[in-house]
Amino acid sequence: MQVILIQDVNNLGGRNELIKVKNGYARNYLIPKKFAIEANASNLKQLEERQKVQKRKEEQMLSEIAKVKEVLLESPVKIGAKTGTSGKIFGSVTTLQIAQAIKSQKGYEIDRRHIELLEDVKELGTYRAKVNFGNQQELEMSFEVVGE
């Protein structure tokens, strides 16, 4: 029997996926528990529409990510830090500071949990960080630590 999964099911498939299972499994477990619906003609048409809408959303999201990547790569983000006389900074630069600098200087809000420092920042200079946008979309950007 073919069914369309309404939500993700472990060891079976993901949401909006058309799968073939045994009749008893579908009728006694998947359909009553609202994990799946029967794959008849009208449900298959709805599935195709949902997949088209999902594809359009993904394309729009990818174009937006491309714009953000372009803006982040054009110039490094500057982050101010208090320093001692030797050029070492007090404390270190965190992903929160990078996220705030991107928001204020570039106009894009990126969650700090999606930013990863590639090296420890203890002195003034230029460093690199990785930004993860999801969907295997990553970017290595540079940021500059300047004294206040």
N, CA, C and O of each residue as an XYZ file, in Angstrom:
592
protein
N       0.852     -1.179      0.000
C       0.000      0.000      0.000
C       0.888      1.231      0.000
O       1.895      1.270      0.707
N       0.531      2.221     -0.775
C       1.279      3.475     -0.791
C       0.599      4.489      0.123
O      -0.622      4.648      0.109
N       1.428      5.172      0.923
C       0.928      6.215      1.816
C       1.816      7.446      1.687
O       2.961      7.368      1.243
N       1.261      8.575      2.085
C       2.002      9.840      2.118
C       2.215     10.179      3.580
O       1.253     10.294      4.340
N       3.455     10.338      3.975
C       3.759     10.651      5.373
C       3.403     12.102      5.668
O       3.759     13.007      4.914
N       2.703     12.309      6.765
C       2.331     13.654      7.201
C       3.433     14.255      8.063
O       3.619     15.471      8.084
N       4.155     13.404      8.766
C       5.271     13.863      9.600
C       6.402     12.842      9.519
O       6.225     11.737      9.006
N       7.555     13.229     10.030
C       8.718     12.351      9.997
C       8.469     11.114     10.862
O       7.948     11.215     11.973
N       8.848      9.949     10.337
C       8.731      8.696     11.076
C      10.110      8.029     11.051
O      10.702      7.845      9.987
N      10.605      7.674     12.226
C      11.931      7.047     12.321
C      11.987      5.763     11.499
O      11.039      4.978     11.486
N      13.099      5.564     10.821
C      13.378      4.369     10.023
C      12.390      4.147      8.887
O      12.305      3.044      8.348
N      11.637      5.193      8.515
C      10.658      5.025      7.441
C      10.778      6.121      6.394
O      10.894      5.832      5.204
N      10.750      7.373      6.825
C      10.873      8.462      5.871
C      10.536      9.798      6.492
O      10.214      9.896      7.675
N      10.620     10.837      5.654
C      10.372     12.194      6.101
C       9.005     12.698      5.683
O       8.268     12.028      4.959
N       8.688     13.872      6.146
C       7.405     14.507      5.856
C       7.234     14.708      4.343
O       8.198     14.980      3.628
N       5.996     14.569      3.877
C       5.627     14.731      2.458
C       6.361     13.752      1.550
O       6.686     14.084      0.410
N       6.618     12.565      2.046
C       7.297     11.547      1.255
C       6.305     10.430      0.932
O       5.536     10.001      1.793
N       6.333      9.973     -0.302
C       5.475      8.884     -0.748
C       6.239      7.573     -0.560
O       7.308      7.380     -1.138
N       5.679      6.673      0.255
C       6.368      5.416      0.533
C       5.408      4.250      0.367
O       4.190      4.426      0.357
N       5.973      3.064      0.238
C       5.182      1.848      0.123
C       5.425      1.014      1.372
O       6.566      0.701      1.711
N       4.330      0.654      2.060
C       4.402     -0.160      3.269
C       3.371     -1.275      3.175
O       2.548     -1.287      2.260
N       3.413     -2.197      4.103
C       2.431     -3.272      4.133
C       1.079     -2.721      4.571
O       0.999     -1.756      5.331
N       0.014     -3.360      4.073
C      -1.343     -2.883      4.340
C      -1.657     -2.780      5.826
O      -2.212     -1.775      6.269
N      -1.318     -3.787      6.589
C      -1.622     -3.796      8.018
C      -0.897     -2.693      8.769
O      -1.472     -2.059      9.653
N       0.344     -2.464      8.427
C       1.131     -1.407      9.090
C       0.505     -0.046      8.826
O       0.422      0.793      9.723
N       0.065      0.167      7.586
C      -0.546      1.456      7.243
C      -1.888      1.630      7.946
O      -2.140      2.671      8.552
N      -2.751      0.617      7.870
C      -4.124      0.752      8.393
C      -4.202      0.669      9.908
O      -5.085      1.278     10.512
N      -3.301     -0.068     10.529
C      -3.379     -0.252     11.974
C      -2.489      0.688     12.771
O      -2.708      0.892     13.965
N      -1.484      1.264     12.114
C      -0.559      2.118     12.871
C      -0.418      3.505     12.273
O      -0.727      4.494     12.939
N       0.044      3.603     11.021
C       0.379      4.915     10.451
C      -0.839      5.825     10.308
O      -0.798      6.980     10.731
N      -1.902      5.328      9.727
C      -3.079      6.175      9.480
C      -3.814      6.530     10.776
O      -4.138      7.703     10.961
N      -4.101      5.574     11.697
C      -4.790      5.970     12.943
C      -3.985      6.923     13.819
O      -4.558      7.763     14.514
N      -2.662      6.798     13.791
C      -1.821      7.676     14.620
C      -1.535      9.012     13.936
O      -0.782      9.833     14.461
N      -2.135      9.229     12.762
C      -1.978     10.467     11.983
C      -0.531     10.700     11.545
O      -0.084     11.842     11.440
N       0.197      9.606     11.290
C       1.538      9.707     10.737
C       1.492      9.745      9.217
O       2.418     10.240      8.576
N       0.395      9.213      8.630
C       0.318      9.124      7.175
C      -1.136      9.191      6.722
O      -2.065      9.015      7.510
N      -1.301      9.451      5.427
C      -2.608      9.383      4.786
C      -2.490      8.483      3.568
O      -1.399      8.282      3.033
N      -3.616      7.945      3.136
C      -3.607      7.058      1.985
C      -3.257      7.833      0.726
O      -3.648      8.991      0.575
N      -2.525      7.199     -0.174
C      -2.068      7.862     -1.402
C      -3.087      7.653     -2.513
O      -2.866      6.860     -3.428
N      -4.225      8.382     -2.427
C      -5.201      8.327     -3.517
C      -4.963      9.509     -4.459
O      -4.041     10.295     -4.241
N      -5.775      9.641     -5.491
C      -5.530     10.655     -6.526
C      -5.545     12.080     -5.971
O      -4.667     12.877     -6.302
N      -6.523     12.407     -5.137
C      -6.603     13.782     -4.625
C      -5.447     14.089     -3.671
O      -4.893     15.187     -3.705
N      -5.081     13.128     -2.822
C      -3.955     13.347     -1.909
C      -2.638     13.469     -2.664
O      -1.758     14.225     -2.251
N      -2.492     12.742     -3.757
C      -1.277     12.862     -4.569
C      -1.181     14.240     -5.216
O      -0.088     14.795     -5.321
N      -2.315     14.802     -5.655
C      -2.316     16.158     -6.219
C      -1.924     17.173     -5.152
O      -1.152     18.097     -5.413
N      -2.460     16.994     -3.951
C      -2.099     17.903     -2.857
C      -0.615     17.789     -2.520
O       0.037     18.788     -2.219
N      -0.090     16.577     -2.571
C       1.334     16.365     -2.319
C       2.179     17.097     -3.355
O       3.166     17.745     -3.007
N       1.798     16.996     -4.620
C       2.534     17.700     -5.673
C       2.505     19.202     -5.443
O       3.527     19.868     -5.609
N       1.350     19.752     -5.062
C       1.252     21.191     -4.788
C       2.155     21.579     -3.623
O       2.877     22.574     -3.694
N       2.113     20.792     -2.553
C       2.958     21.101     -1.390
C       4.428     21.064     -1.768
O       5.209     21.896     -1.306
N       4.816     20.103     -2.610
C       6.211     20.007     -3.025
C       6.598     21.196     -3.901
O       7.720     21.689     -3.793
N       5.697     21.671     -4.768
C       5.981     22.852     -5.584
C       6.164     24.085     -4.712
O       7.091     24.868     -4.918
N       5.281     24.253     -3.741
C       5.385     25.398     -2.829
C       6.687     25.323     -2.041
O       7.374     26.331     -1.872
N       7.028     24.127     -1.557
C       8.269     23.947     -0.800
C       9.486     24.271     -1.658
O      10.442     24.884     -1.181
N       9.451     23.863     -2.915
C      10.577     24.130     -3.815
C      10.726     25.629     -4.058
O      11.842     26.149     -4.075
N       9.602     26.325     -4.248
C       9.662     27.787     -4.429
C      10.231     28.473     -3.190
O      11.035     29.398     -3.304
N       9.819     28.024     -2.012
C      10.330     28.607     -0.768
C      11.834     28.382     -0.639
O      12.568     29.282     -0.232
N      12.288     27.176     -0.987
C      13.726     26.880     -0.901
C      14.523     27.737     -1.874
O      15.597     28.229     -1.527
N      14.005     27.923     -3.099
C      14.698     28.767     -4.078
C      14.771     30.204     -3.598
O      15.800     30.863     -3.753
N      13.676     30.697     -3.011
C      13.666     32.061     -2.486
C      14.658     32.195     -1.330
O      15.372     33.193     -1.228
N      14.695     31.182     -0.459
C      15.617     31.217      0.665
C      17.065     31.180      0.185
O      17.913     31.889      0.727
N      17.358     30.359     -0.826
C      18.718     30.278     -1.353
C      19.149     31.593     -1.993
O      20.314     31.977     -1.882
N      18.234     32.285     -2.659
C      18.594     33.575     -3.247
C      18.850     34.607     -2.151
O      19.740     35.446     -2.288
N      18.083     34.553     -1.070
C      18.304     35.462      0.055
C      19.648     35.165      0.724
O      20.369     36.091      1.097
N      19.987     33.892      0.876
C      21.276     33.507      1.459
C      22.415     34.002      0.578
O      23.441     34.452      1.088
N      22.246     33.924     -0.740
C      23.286     34.402     -1.660
C      23.507     35.904     -1.490
O      24.646     36.369     -1.541
N      22.427     36.669     -1.288
C      22.560     38.116     -1.065
C      23.323     38.386      0.232
O      24.218     39.230      0.271
N      22.962     37.666      1.286
C      23.623     37.861      2.583
C      25.105     37.503      2.478
O      25.951     38.215      3.019
N      25.427     36.400      1.783
C      26.827     36.012      1.600
C      27.603     37.103      0.878
O      28.723     37.435      1.266
N      27.011     37.656     -0.166
C      27.679     38.706     -0.942
C      27.974     39.923     -0.070
O      29.063     40.493     -0.141
N      26.999     40.321      0.756
C      27.187     41.485      1.627
C      28.255     41.208      2.676
O      29.065     42.085      2.977
N      28.270     39.993      3.241
C      29.250     39.677      4.281
C      30.669     39.574      3.731
O      31.630     39.843      4.452
N      30.813     39.188      2.463
C      32.149     39.019      1.886
C      32.753     40.317      1.356
O      33.965     40.387      1.149
N      31.938     41.340      1.132
C      32.478     42.547      0.490
C      33.454     43.320      1.369
O      34.400     43.914      0.853
N      33.250     43.325      2.669
C      34.212     43.984      3.558
C      34.122     43.328      4.934
O      33.062     42.840      5.325
N      35.236     43.317      5.668
C      35.204     42.673      6.984
C      34.406     43.497      7.998
O      34.343     44.723      7.915
N      33.808     42.801      8.940
C      33.063     43.441     10.019
C      34.069     43.897     11.062
O      35.000     43.159     11.387
N      33.896     45.100     11.590
C      34.810     45.632     12.603
C      34.174     45.496     13.984
O      33.022     45.869     14.204
N      34.962     44.949     14.902
C      34.499     44.742     16.269
C      35.446     45.472     17.205
O      36.654     45.239     17.169
N      34.917     46.344     18.034
C      35.727     47.098     18.986
C      35.962     46.306     20.258
O      35.070     45.616     20.750
N      37.174     46.412     20.783
C      37.511     45.715     22.021
C      38.487     46.564     22.815
O      39.325     47.262     22.244
N      38.373     46.500     24.129
C      39.296     47.228     24.991
C      40.607     46.459     25.031
O      40.629     45.235     25.159
N      41.723     47.223     24.916
C      43.028     46.581     24.865
C      43.972     47.158     25.910
O      43.775     48.256     26.431
N      44.991     46.382     26.188
C      46.055     46.845     27.061
C      47.120     47.531     26.218
O      46.916     47.750     25.024
N      48.233     47.868     26.813
C      49.292     48.570     26.093
C      50.009     47.673     25.085
O      50.581     48.176     24.118
N      49.990     46.364     25.290
C      50.698     45.458     24.393
C      49.853     45.023     23.188
O      50.348     44.281     22.340
N      48.607     45.458     23.092
C      47.749     45.088     21.967
C      46.876     43.888     22.242
O      46.077     43.484     21.397
N      47.027     43.313     23.431
C      46.152     42.190     23.782
C      44.830     42.738     24.303
O      44.790     43.759     24.989
N      43.758     42.046     23.970
C      42.450     42.529     24.411
C      42.086     41.896     25.746
O      42.539     40.804     26.088
N      41.250     42.621     26.491
C      40.758     42.100     27.763
C      39.611     41.148     27.457
O      38.628     41.551     26.836
N      39.715     39.908     27.875
C      38.702     38.907     27.547
C      38.942     38.387     26.148
O      40.087     38.275     25.712
N      37.868     38.068     25.440
C      37.988     37.630     24.063
C      36.720     38.002     23.311
O      35.708     38.344     23.922
N      36.775     37.936     22.008
C      35.617     38.247     21.178
C      34.746     36.997     21.103
O      35.251     35.890     20.918
N      33.437     37.181     21.247
C      32.510     36.057     21.232
C      31.625     36.112     19.992
O      31.608     37.106     19.267
N      30.895     35.032     19.764
C      29.983     34.988     18.628
C      28.843     35.994     18.791
O      28.302     36.477     17.797
N      28.478     36.309     20.014
C      27.445     37.317     20.258
C      27.893     38.684     19.755
O      27.111     39.411     19.142
N      29.150     39.035     20.013
C      29.674     40.315     19.532
C      29.713     40.352     18.002
O      29.433     41.388     17.399
N      30.058     39.234     17.379
C      30.085     39.177     15.917
C      28.674     39.339     15.361
O      28.471     40.066     14.389
N      27.698     38.666     15.972
C      26.306     38.763     15.516
C      25.792     40.197     15.651
O      25.102     40.695     14.762
N      26.126     40.858     16.758
C      25.699     42.249     16.945
C      26.369     43.175     15.939
O      25.734     44.105     15.443
N      27.642     42.937     15.628
C      28.355     43.760     14.654
C      27.775     43.568     13.256
O      27.644     44.538     12.509
N      27.427     42.345     12.892
C      26.818     42.101     11.580
C      25.479     42.819     11.483
O      25.149     43.401     10.450
N      24.716     42.774     12.562
C      23.403     43.437     12.552
C      23.542     44.948     12.425
O      22.799     45.578     11.673
N      24.485     45.531     13.152
C      24.618     46.983     13.122
C      25.327     47.496     11.864
O      24.995     48.576     11.376
N      26.301     46.740     11.329
C      27.080     47.228     10.192
C      26.539     46.772      8.844
O      26.632     47.510      7.863
N      25.979     45.576      8.781
C      25.526     45.023      7.505
C      24.009     45.000      7.377
O      23.483     44.910      6.268
N      23.301     45.081      8.501
C      21.845     45.119      8.460
C      21.166     43.759      8.429
O      19.959     43.687      8.199
N      21.906     42.682      8.652
C      21.313     41.343      8.660
C      21.430     40.750     10.049
O      22.468     40.866     10.701
N      20.358     40.114     10.498
C      20.371     39.504     11.818
C      20.673     38.014     11.673
O      19.920     37.274     11.039
N      21.777     37.592     12.265
C      22.191     36.193     12.234
C      22.289     35.713     13.679
O      22.900     36.367     14.524
N      21.688     34.580     13.946
C      21.709     34.015     15.289
C      23.145     33.645     15.668
O      23.870     33.061     14.863
N      23.544     33.978     16.866
C      24.918     33.738     17.308
C      25.258     32.257     17.341
O      26.430     31.893     17.251
N      24.243     31.390     17.471
C      24.500     29.948     17.504
C      24.879     29.405     16.128
O      25.347     28.272     16.017
N      24.682     30.205     15.083
C      25.043     29.792     13.732
C      26.428     30.296     13.338
O      26.881     30.063     12.218
N      27.096     30.983     14.255
C      28.432     31.522     13.994
C      29.439     30.719     14.804
O      29.230     30.446     15.986
N      30.535     30.346     14.150
C      31.582     29.564     14.811
C      32.924     30.252     14.587
O      33.312     30.517     13.449
N      33.628     30.537     15.675
C      34.961     31.120     15.561
C      35.941     30.037     15.142
O      35.928     28.940     15.700
N      36.785     30.332     14.168
C      37.748     29.348     13.688
C      39.064     29.392     14.450
O      39.884     28.480     14.340
N      39.265     30.461     15.229
C      40.479     30.575     16.040
C      40.177     31.458     17.242
O      39.226     32.239     17.219
N      40.984     31.335     18.292
C      40.805     32.166     19.476
C      41.208     33.600     19.169
O      42.212     33.853     18.503
N      40.415     34.521     19.663
C      40.676     35.934     19.417
C      41.145     36.559     20.720
O      40.348     36.805     21.626
N      42.438     36.812     20.807
C      43.018     37.382     22.019
C      43.768     38.692     21.762
O      44.111     39.397     22.711
N      44.026     39.028     20.495
C      44.766     40.238     20.144
C      44.030     40.978     19.034
O      43.089     40.457     18.436
N      44.478     42.201     18.771
C      43.934     42.964     17.652
C      44.359     42.313     16.341
O      45.432     41.715     16.261
N      43.520     42.427     15.317
C      43.886     41.863     14.025
C      42.666     41.353     13.274
O      41.525     41.593     13.667
N      42.934     40.647     12.188
C      41.875     40.104     11.355
C      41.771     38.595     11.588
O      42.773     37.880     11.600
N      40.540     38.135     11.773
C      40.286     36.736     12.065
C      39.169     36.224     11.167
O      38.541     36.994     10.440
N      38.926     34.900     11.225
C      37.904     34.280     10.379
C      36.873     33.570     11.260
O      37.184     33.048     12.330
N      35.643     33.575     10.766
C      34.552     32.864     11.433
C      33.713     32.171     10.367
O      33.658     32.611      9.219
N      33.070     31.097     10.757
C      32.207     30.358      9.838
C      30.753     30.624     10.220
O      30.380     30.527     11.389
N      29.930     30.964      9.214
C      28.510     31.189      9.421
C      27.762     30.053      8.738
O      27.945     29.805      7.546
N      26.916     29.364      9.503
C      26.140     28.252      8.970
C      24.703     28.721      8.748
O      24.003     29.061      9.702
N      24.264     28.738      7.484
C      22.915     29.184      7.149
C      21.923     28.027      7.111
O      20.727     28.264      6.942
N      22.373     26.792      7.260
C      21.513     25.619      7.127
C      21.486     25.162      5.679
O      21.997     25.857      4.800
N      20.899     24.006      5.422
C      20.831     23.434      4.064
C      22.209     23.326      3.421
O      22.343     23.584      2.224
N      23.216     22.959      4.167
C      24.589     22.824      3.684
C      25.127     24.142      3.109
O      26.014     24.121      2.256
N      24.612     25.263      3.555
C      25.072     26.579      3.110
C      25.932     27.174      4.221
O      25.427     27.538      5.283
N      27.238     27.268      3.964
C      28.160     27.836      4.939
C      29.002     28.912      4.277
O      29.145     28.952      3.055
N      29.554     29.782      5.107
C      30.374     30.874      4.600
C      31.477     31.156      5.606
O      31.231     31.230      6.810
N      32.697     31.312      5.101
C      33.794     31.762      5.948
C      33.952     33.252      5.718
O      34.261     33.689      4.609
N      33.741     34.022      6.758
C      33.844     35.473      6.651
C      34.991     35.964      7.530
O      35.431     35.276      8.451
N      35.458     37.161      7.224
C      36.522     37.730      8.039
C      35.948     38.868      8.871
O      35.007     39.550      8.466
N      36.538     39.052     10.036
C      36.167     40.187     10.890
C      37.448     40.757     11.480
O      38.442     40.056     11.667
N      37.391     42.040     11.762
C      38.586     42.736     12.242
C      38.332     43.228     13.657
O      37.307     43.850     13.934
N      39.267     42.947     14.543
C      39.186     43.403     15.922
C      40.026     44.668     16.038
O      41.236     44.640     15.812
N      39.384     45.767     16.388
C      40.076     47.059     16.507
C      39.972     47.539     17.955
O      39.040     47.177     18.673
N      40.915     48.336     18.365
C      40.934     48.867     19.726
C      39.947     50.001     19.897
O      39.715     50.789     18.981
N      39.375     50.071     21.075
C      38.448     51.176     21.372
C      39.171     52.299     22.061
O      38.560     53.315     22.391
